[in-house]
């Protein structure tokens, strides 16, 4: 199965910019890259999605290089409430010919005052 | 509120038992996905249905099965439960007819916490 790789944890301080990179070497040609945020005992929440180059919304930016084998989630000026686990999600092709979605191992972001 | 409803929120049962978890997708979403998240573990993809048909299988045990009904709600059946099956089980839905296609993010419910004693 395809695999995504993220740093296990990151630490930051309030007001700083945080960049989390996910490697996804086997991403399928037509698949989008999606990032999610998860707080304890809650379901993951959609943050941002992109296919290539740069995407930006009101909470984050997503940078995807031309080869699409990685992506970087950028959180501007983090606050304490951004402390959570961040997952990247890509599609991949299974041996059966069908495709599935797999999450990375997640990056635990700890924001300190 | 994601619009995805999962019931029950909590479930405590004994080893060897069978339970059914229920999921109602967001209005208009045809795809339903099931994920398992054990303590301090990532999200493991179990199975996906689209409009009543199974579309993909991940790391789902043979003791587990799922189905999607004509009204698009889905049920995950877990049988011969073991202690190691204790986990959060999430359901997600999306509008996409195919997995991972353009601009169709997953919307997650808040999960069912299963405790097997």
Boltz contact constraints between the chains, C-beta under 6 A:
constraints:
  - contact:
      token1: [A, 31]
      token2: [B, 100]
      max_distance: 6.0
  - contact:
      token1: [A, 34]
      token2: [B, 105]
      max_distance: 6.0
  - contact:
      token1: [A, 42]
      token2: [B, 110]
      max_distance: 6.0
  - contact:
      token1: [A, 43]
      token2: [B, 90]
      max_distance: 6.0
  - contact:
      token1: [A, 43]
      token2: [B, 108]
      max_distance: 6.0
  - contact:
      token1: [A, 43]
      token2: [B, 109]
      max_distance: 6.0
  - contact:
      token1: [A, 43]
      token2: [B, 110]
      max_distance: 6.0
  - contact:
      token1: [A, 43]
      token2: [B, 111]
      max_distance: 6.0
  - contact:
      token1: [A, 44]
      token2: [B, 108]
      max_distance: 6.0
  - contact:
      token1: [A, 46]
      token2: [B, 105]
      max_distance: 6.0
  - contact:
      token1: [A, 49]
      token2: [B, 105]
      max_distance: 6.0
  - contact:
      token1: [A, 91]
      token2: [B, 99]
      max_distance: 6.0
  - contact:
      token1: [A, 91]
      token2: [B, 100]
      max_distance: 6.0
  - contact:
      token1: [A, 98]
      token2: [B, 56]
      max_distance: 6.0
  - contact:
      token1: [A, 99]
      token2: [B, 99]
      max_distance: 6.0
  - contact:
      token1: [A, 100]
      token2: [B, 45]
      max_distance: 6.0
  - contact:
      token1: [A, 100]
      token2: [B, 56]
      max_distance: 6.0
  - contact:
      token1: [A, 100]
      token2: [B, 58]
      max_distance: 6.0
  - contact:
      token1: [A, 101]
      token2: [B, 99]
      max_distance: 6.0
  - contact:
      token1: [A, 101]
      token2: [B, 100]
      max_distance: 6.0
  - contact:
      token1: [A, 102]
      token2: [B, 45]
      max_distance: 6.0
  - contact:
      token1: [A, 103]
      token2: [B, 42]
      max_distance: 6.0
  - contact:
      token1: [A, 103]
      token2: [B, 43]
      max_distance: 6.0
  - contact:
      token1: [A, 105]
      token2: [B, 42]
      max_distance: 6.0
  - contact:
      token1: [A, 106]
      token2: [B, 42]
      max_distance: 6.0
